[in-house]
Amino acid sequence: MGMGVKDTDMLFRKADYDDIERLAEIRKIQLQDEGQKPDVDMDDNLREFFNEKMRSGDLVEWVAEDDNGKIIATAAILFMDFPPAFSNPIGRRGYITNMYTADEYRGRGIAGKLMQKLETEAKEQGISMLVLHASVMGRKAYVKSGYKETEVVMEKTI
């Protein structure tokens, strides 16, 4: 387990390789909460993703643990390269993902604290542009953290 910061009855710390199974489990819970049906087996894909992205440094995931050491909230930043633009001359962006707080811990500001950790990670890498896809449940927390809705993203499943 990585070093963390104790905050009231929560421990905030960076996730490490030992957390991958729990992170994969939480990711599946999060997707189901957002309305996706668990109709495919993606366990191997999740483990591979977390291993590869953590190893490369492209993914930094923070977790909050309760006083029993159980991960009850997660938040991740995925560093992605885009072509430089006038609005983002370095091109690199932080994509916020895996935002999840267990039901019984919601409304305590945990997501906001995790978001601050991710913003610090971005600033340390010289990144000033953060993007995310907000679930209906998450919108309020994101707006509270200063995110603005845009109509820029379009998508197509092929």
Sequence and secondary structure as in RCSB ss.txt:
>XXXX:A:sequence
MGMGVKDTDMLFRKADYDDIERLAEIRKIQLQDEGQKPDVDMDDNLREFFNEKMRSGDLVEWVAEDDNGKIIATA
AILFMDFPPAFSNPIGRRGYITNMYTADEYRGRGIAGKLMQKLETEAKEQGISMLVLHASVMGRKAYVKSGYKET
EVVMEKTI
>XXXX:A:secstr
   EEEETTEEEEE  GGGHHHHHHHHHHHHHHTT    S  HHHHHHHHHHHHHHTSEEEEEEE TTS EEEEE
EEEEE    BTTBTT  EEEEEEEEE GGGTTSSHHHHHHHHHHHHHHHTT   EEE   TTTHHHHHHTT    
S       
